[in-house]
């Protein structure tokens, strides 16, 4: 069976790989932000708000973690939606081929040898 749209399959796979890379780098960044916040000794103040310390480290950890998870889900969803569109196209083509094979002998003016590239023809 011939696979069509190779470029779309590659793009879908690239998006799935980017999703995992974004998740791994996001987790590393979140843990790094947590350690940086917990190990900070000098707390700088801007408008009365502490910019360092344990609370800022935990907040940065949560923000970076949420961003990493959301970006993972978005990249992975794009990759899966490309594969979904490809599956719909393949199934539609296959169904049309089988329907032509089923109804072709019943029609007198229709040529009995119908071939669709990639499906045994």
N, C-alpha and C positions, 0 to 999 in steps of 0.2 A: 504494500500500500504506500503510495507516494504522499509524503508530507508536504503541504504547501505552506507558504508564508513563513519561510525560515527566519527572515529578519524579525518578524513579530515574536517568534518563539525565543530568539536570542534576547530581544528587548525585555520580554517578560521574565526571563531567567536573570537578566542583569538587575532588574528591579527587585527580585527576591533576594539576590546576593547583597544588594545595597541595603535592603531592609535589615539583614542580619549584621552587616557591618555597622550600620547606624545604631542598632541595639547594643552591640558589644562596646563600641566607642562611647555610647551614652552611659552605659553602666560603669565603665572605667572612669569617665568624667564625673559621674555622680559620686562615686567612692572617693575620687581625688578631691572633689569639693568638700565632702564631709571631713576628710582628714585635714585639709587645709584650714577649714573653719575650726575644727577642734584643737588644732595645734597653734593657732594664732595667739600670740601673747599681747600684741599691741592692738587695742581696740580703738579705731579712729571714729570720731563722731562727725556726722554731717547733719546739720539741722536737728541735733539732739537724738539722732538714731545711731546706735552702735552698728558699725559695718563689719565687725569681725566677731569672733567668739563662737562658742558652741551653738547658740541659737541660729546664727547666720549660717553656720556650716550645715546644720540640719535642714534649714530652709532651702539652701542652695542644692543640697542633696535631693530633696523632694522635687524641686522645680526641674532640675536636670533629668531626674528619673522619669518624671511625667512626660517631658519633652521627648526623651528617648523612646518611650513606649508608644507615644502617639506617632512619632515619625516612623517607627518600625511598622505599626499597623497601616499607615498610609502607603508606604513603599510596597509592603506585601500585598495590600489590596489592589494597587495598580497592577502589579505582576499577575495576580490571580484573575483580575478582570480581563487582561489581555488573553490569558489562557481560556477563560470562559468564552470570550468572543470566538476564539479559534475552535473550540469544541462545538459551539453552536453552528458554525459554518460547516464543519466536517459532518456533523449529524444531519444537517439540512441537505447537504450534497448527497450523502449516503441514502437518505430517505427518498430523495427525488430519483436517484438511480434505481432503487428497488421498485418504486412505483412505476417507473417507465418500463421496467422488465415485466411487471405484473400485468399492465394494461396494454402493452405493445402487441401481443399475439391476438388480442380481441379486436384490434382496429385493423381493417383491411388495407388501408392506404398507408399504414405506418411501416417503416422499414424495421424488420425484426432484429437487426444487429445494431444495437445502440451501445456505444462505449463511452464511458466517462474516464478521463485520464486518472490513473491511480487506483481504479477499482476493478481490477480483473479484466479490463477490456482491451 
